[in-house]
Amino acid sequence: MTRFEVLILGNSSATPKFDRHPTSQIVNAHGQFFLIDCGEGTQTQLYRYGIKGTRINHIFISHLHGDHYLGLVGLLSSQHLVGRKSELHVYGPPALKEILEVHFKHSDTHLRYPLIFHPTNPHKQEVLLETDHLKVSSFPLQHRIDCTGFRIDEKERPATLKKEEVERLNIPTPYLRLLKKGIDYVANDGTVYLAQDLTYPPPTPRSYAYCSDTVMNENYFEAIKGVDLLYHESTFLHDRVDRAKETFHTTSLEAAEVARTVGAKKLLLGHFSARYRDLQPLLEEARSVFDHTALSEEGSWYAVGYKQ
């Protein structure tokens, strides 16, 4: 099975505490490594969990609060120091480009590799990246400043051939690709061999959505509808819902309500307030509404789909 999984590098909000680091995570989708947010300490966490920075070609930054991007300059600089030559794409708020340019200007840093910046739009959903197998989109969230979430979708894959059957019937190689697309094979004698009899159905496409800092707001529900794995901020317990709304954050109870409403298969809680040493109450609160909930744990991989 093709890998599609998420590694949590940091799950803390605002400040590192209780050995929890600011927000950052790796998504391994079909062997491509994407970095989502880059709080301070991200480099250390990458080393700790055996992820080489050179494997990361796309970095997505949700917004410009420090706990989501202050590790970025250090990571980009280190890639320069280790001799990276391949392109590195950064997607984030337009002002992030200026921030990076100022840092590199005043440190007299001239990157040895192409750094390509893609501004995100905090006001509408848009496709940021498409490959043969994946599509990465952004969508607006409602925070104190402009903020976007991200969604990664697998594209439809072709069916898999029943190899023994195909070989037994001696179907010519040029027709195999057509069978995978569902096109029947007609032999020279007029015999029709149905594609559905010669192939296994393709696996259902999987999807992952990342909801960074946001107040609970149904405006983004459509963008995350039906995802297999939903990472949603859950900064506070619901007894502090007034504080959550004041700071444009979400409670664990609200995160669970979001997951239930959008039909997510599994919910992953994160972005925990430093006021909570013990996170179990947040998990229990969320599970009272949405049973398929887990706490994000640093250093743990979470499968997207199939193994829920």
C-alpha positions as CSV (number, residue, x, y, z in Angstrom):
1,M,0.0,0.0,0.0
2,T,1.3,3.5,-0.9
3,R,2.2,5.4,2.2
4,F,0.1,8.4,3.3
5,E,0.9,9.4,6.8
6,V,1.6,12.3,9.2
7,L,4.5,12.7,11.6
8,I,3.9,15.2,14.4
9,L,7.0,17.3,15.1
10,G,5.3,19.8,17.4
11,N,1.8,20.1,18.9
12,S,2.1,23.0,21.4
13,S,0.4,26.5,21.0
14,A,2.3,29.7,21.6
15,T,5.2,28.5,23.7
16,P,7.2,25.2,24.1
17,K,6.3,23.6,27.4
18,F,6.2,20.2,29.1
19,D,8.5,18.9,26.4
20,R,6.0,19.9,23.7
21,H,7.2,22.0,20.7
22,P,5.5,24.6,18.6
23,T,3.4,23.5,15.7
24,S,5.1,21.5,12.9
25,Q,4.4,18.3,11.1
26,I,5.6,16.2,8.1
27,V,3.2,14.6,5.7
28,N,4.6,11.6,3.7
29,A,2.4,11.2,0.7
30,H,3.5,8.8,-1.9
31,G,7.1,9.2,-0.9
32,Q,6.9,13.0,-1.1
33,F,7.7,14.8,2.2
34,F,5.7,18.0,2.8
35,L,6.4,20.2,5.9
36,I,3.3,22.0,7.3
37,D,4.2,24.9,9.6
38,C,7.6,25.4,11.1
39,G,7.7,26.5,14.6
40,E,10.9,27.0,16.5
41,G,12.7,23.8,17.1
42,T,11.5,22.1,13.9
43,Q,15.1,21.4,12.8
44,T,15.9,19.6,16.0
45,Q,12.7,17.6,15.7
46,L,13.6,16.6,12.2
47,Y,17.0,15.3,13.3
48,R,15.4,13.6,16.3
49,Y,13.0,11.6,14.2
50,G,15.3,10.9,11.3
51,I,13.9,13.2,8.6
52,K,16.4,14.7,6.2
53,G,15.7,18.3,5.3
54,T,16.8,17.6,1.7
55,R,13.8,15.3,1.4
56,I,11.5,18.2,1.9
57,N,10.7,20.1,-1.3
58,H,7.5,21.9,-0.3
59,I,6.8,23.8,2.9
60,F,3.3,25.2,3.8
61,I,3.0,28.0,6.4
62,S,-0.5,28.7,7.7
63,H,0.0,32.1,9.1
64,L,2.5,34.6,10.6
65,H,2.2,33.9,14.4
66,G,5.6,33.0,15.6
67,D,4.8,29.5,16.9
68,H,4.0,28.5,13.3
69,Y,6.9,29.9,11.3
70,L,9.9,31.1,13.5
71,G,11.8,27.9,12.7
72,L,11.7,28.5,9.0
73,V,14.7,30.9,8.5
74,G,16.9,28.5,10.4
75,L,15.8,25.5,8.4
76,L,16.2,27.3,5.1
77,S,19.7,28.5,6.1
78,S,20.7,25.0,7.2
79,Q,19.7,23.7,3.8
80,H,22.1,26.2,2.3
81,L,24.9,25.2,4.6
82,V,24.6,21.5,3.8
83,G,24.9,22.3,0.1
84,R,21.4,21.8,-1.1
85,K,21.0,22.3,-4.8
86,S,17.4,21.3,-5.5
87,E,14.4,23.7,-5.6
88,L,12.5,24.3,-2.4
89,H,9.0,25.7,-2.6
90,V,7.5,27.8,0.2
91,Y,3.8,28.5,0.3
92,G,2.5,31.1,2.8
93,P,1.1,34.6,3.5
94,P,2.4,37.2,1.0
95,A,4.3,39.1,3.8
96,L,6.4,36.0,4.5
97,K,8.4,36.6,1.4
98,E,9.5,40.0,2.8
99,I,10.3,38.5,6.2
100,L,12.6,35.9,4.5
101,E,14.3,38.5,2.3
102,V,15.0,40.8,5.2
103,H,16.6,38.0,7.2
104,F,18.8,36.9,4.3
105,K,19.7,40.5,3.4
106,H,21.0,41.4,6.8
107,S,22.8,38.1,7.4
108,D,24.3,38.4,3.9
109,T,23.0,35.0,3.1
110,H,22.9,34.0,-0.6
111,L,21.1,30.6,-0.9
112,R,22.9,28.1,-3.1
113,Y,19.5,26.6,-4.1
114,P,16.4,28.0,-5.8
115,L,13.9,29.1,-3.2
116,I,10.5,29.6,-4.9
117,F,7.8,31.5,-2.9
118,H,4.1,31.0,-3.6
119,P,1.8,33.5,-1.8
120,T,-1.4,32.0,-0.4
121,N,-4.8,33.6,-0.5
122,P,-6.5,33.9,2.9
123,H,-9.9,34.8,1.3
124,K,-10.7,31.8,-0.9
125,Q,-10.0,28.2,-1.4
126,E,-7.3,27.5,-4.1
127,V,-5.2,24.7,-5.4
128,L,-1.5,25.2,-4.5
129,L,0.1,22.1,-6.0
130,E,-0.8,19.2,-8.3
131,T,1.3,16.2,-9.1
132,D,0.5,13.0,-10.9
133,H,-0.9,11.5,-7.6
134,L,-1.8,14.4,-5.3
135,K,-3.5,17.7,-5.0
136,V,-2.7,20.2,-2.3
137,S,-5.2,23.0,-1.6
138,S,-5.5,25.9,0.9
139,F,-8.7,27.3,2.4
140,P,-9.4,30.3,4.7
141,L,-9.7,30.0,8.4
142,Q,-10.8,32.6,10.9
143,H,-8.0,33.7,13.2
144,R,-6.8,37.1,14.6
145,I,-4.7,37.5,11.5
146,D,-5.0,36.0,8.0
147,C,-4.7,32.2,8.2
148,T,-5.2,29.2,5.9
149,G,-5.7,25.5,6.4
150,F,-4.4,22.9,4.0
151,R,-5.9,19.8,2.5
152,I,-4.0,17.0,0.6
153,D,-6.1,14.7,-1.6
154,E,-5.0,11.6,-3.5
155,K,-6.1,11.5,-7.1
156,E,-8.0,8.6,-8.5
157,R,-5.7,5.7,-9.3
158,P,-6.1,3.2,-12.0
159,A,-7.3,-0.4,-11.3
160,T,-4.8,-3.1,-10.7
161,L,-4.4,-6.0,-13.2
162,K,-5.2,-9.6,-12.3
163,K,-1.8,-10.6,-13.6
164,E,-2.4,-14.4,-13.9
165,E,-5.7,-13.9,-15.8
166,V,-4.1,-11.4,-18.2
167,E,-1.1,-13.7,-18.8
168,R,-3.4,-16.7,-19.3
169,L,-5.4,-14.9,-22.0
170,N,-2.2,-13.6,-23.6
171,I,-3.6,-10.1,-23.8
172,P,-1.2,-7.8,-25.8
173,T,0.8,-5.4,-23.7
174,P,-0.6,-2.2,-25.4
175,Y,-4.1,-3.1,-24.1
176,L,-3.1,-3.4,-20.5
177,R,-3.2,0.3,-19.8
178,L,-6.7,0.4,-21.3
179,L,-7.9,-2.4,-19.0
180,K,-6.7,-0.4,-16.0
181,K,-8.9,2.5,-17.2
182,G,-11.9,0.3,-17.4
183,I,-11.9,-0.3,-21.2
184,D,-12.9,-3.8,-22.2
185,Y,-10.5,-5.8,-24.5
186,V,-11.9,-7.2,-27.7
187,A,-9.9,-10.1,-29.1
188,N,-9.3,-10.7,-32.9
189,D,-12.0,-13.4,-32.9
190,G,-14.6,-10.9,-31.5
191,T,-14.5,-12.2,-27.9
192,V,-15.0,-9.5,-25.4
193,Y,-13.1,-9.6,-22.1
194,L,-14.6,-7.3,-19.5
195,A,-12.1,-5.0,-17.8
196,Q,-13.9,-5.5,-14.5
197,D,-13.1,-9.3,-14.7
198,L,-9.4,-8.7,-15.4
199,T,-8.7,-6.0,-12.8
200,Y,-9.0,-5.3,-9.1
201,P,-10.8,-2.1,-8.2
202,P,-8.5,0.8,-7.3
203,P,-8.2,1.8,-3.6
204,T,-10.4,4.7,-2.5
205,P,-8.5,8.0,-2.6
206,R,-7.5,9.2,0.8
207,S,-7.4,12.8,2.2
208,Y,-5.9,14.8,5.0
209,A,-6.9,18.2,6.3
210,Y,-4.9,20.5,8.6
211,C,-6.8,23.2,10.4
212,S,-4.4,25.5,12.1
213,D,-5.4,28.4,14.4
214,T,-9.1,29.2,14.0
215,V,-12.3,29.9,15.8
216,M,-14.9,27.3,15.0
217,N,-16.7,28.6,11.9
218,E,-18.8,26.7,9.4
219,N,-17.3,28.7,6.6
220,Y,-14.5,26.2,6.2
221,F,-16.5,23.0,6.7
222,E,-17.1,22.4,3.0
223,A,-13.3,22.5,2.4
224,I,-12.7,19.7,4.8
225,K,-15.8,17.6,4.1
226,G,-15.3,13.8,4.2
227,V,-11.6,13.8,5.0
228,D,-10.0,10.5,6.2
229,L,-7.9,12.3,8.8
230,L,-8.6,15.7,10.2
231,Y,-5.9,17.5,12.3
232,H,-7.8,20.3,14.1
233,E,-6.5,22.8,16.7
234,S,-8.0,22.2,20.2
235,T,-6.2,24.8,22.3
236,F,-8.6,24.8,25.3
237,L,-11.0,22.7,27.2
238,H,-14.6,23.8,26.7
239,D,-14.8,25.4,30.1
240,R,-12.6,28.1,28.6
241,V,-14.7,28.6,25.5
242,D,-15.0,32.3,26.1
243,R,-11.2,32.6,26.1
244,A,-11.1,30.5,22.9
245,K,-13.4,32.8,21.1
246,E,-11.6,35.9,22.4
247,T,-8.3,34.5,21.0
248,F,-9.9,33.0,17.9
249,H,-9.2,29.4,18.9
250,T,-11.1,26.2,19.2
251,T,-11.9,24.0,22.2
252,S,-11.5,20.2,22.1
253,L,-15.3,19.8,22.2
254,E,-15.7,22.1,19.3
255,A,-13.0,20.3,17.3
256,A,-15.0,17.1,17.8
257,E,-18.2,18.8,16.7
258,V,-16.4,19.9,13.5
259,A,-15.2,16.4,12.8
260,R,-18.7,15.0,13.3
261,T,-20.3,17.6,11.2
262,V,-18.0,17.3,8.2
263,G,-18.0,13.5,8.3
264,A,-14.3,13.0,9.0
265,K,-13.2,9.4,9.6
266,K,-10.7,10.3,12.3
267,L,-9.8,13.4,14.3
268,L,-6.4,14.3,15.6
269,L,-6.2,17.0,18.3
270,G,-3.3,19.4,18.5
271,H,-2.1,23.0,19.3
272,F,-2.5,22.5,23.0
273,S,-2.3,25.4,25.4
274,A,0.6,25.4,27.8
275,R,-1.8,25.6,30.7
276,Y,-2.4,21.8,30.3
277,R,0.3,19.4,31.4
278,D,-2.2,16.5,31.3
279,L,-3.9,16.3,27.9
280,Q,-6.2,13.4,28.7
281,P,-9.1,15.6,29.7
282,L,-9.0,17.2,26.2
283,L,-9.2,13.7,24.6
284,E,-12.0,12.6,26.8
285,E,-14.0,15.8,26.1
286,A,-13.6,15.3,22.4
287,R,-14.5,11.6,22.5
288,S,-17.8,12.5,24.3
289,V,-18.8,13.9,20.9
290,F,-16.7,12.1,18.3
291,D,-15.3,8.7,19.3
292,H,-12.7,8.4,16.6
293,T,-10.4,10.9,18.2
294,A,-6.7,10.8,19.2
295,L,-4.2,13.2,20.7
296,S,-1.4,14.1,18.4
297,E,1.9,12.9,20.0
298,E,5.2,14.2,19.0
299,G,7.3,11.6,17.2
300,S,4.3,9.5,16.2
301,W,3.1,8.7,12.7
302,Y,-0.6,8.7,11.9
303,A,-1.9,6.8,8.9
304,V,-4.3,8.6,6.6
305,G,-7.2,6.3,5.7
306,Y,-7.4,2.5,5.5
307,K,-5.9,1.8,9.0
308,Q,-8.3,4.0,10.9
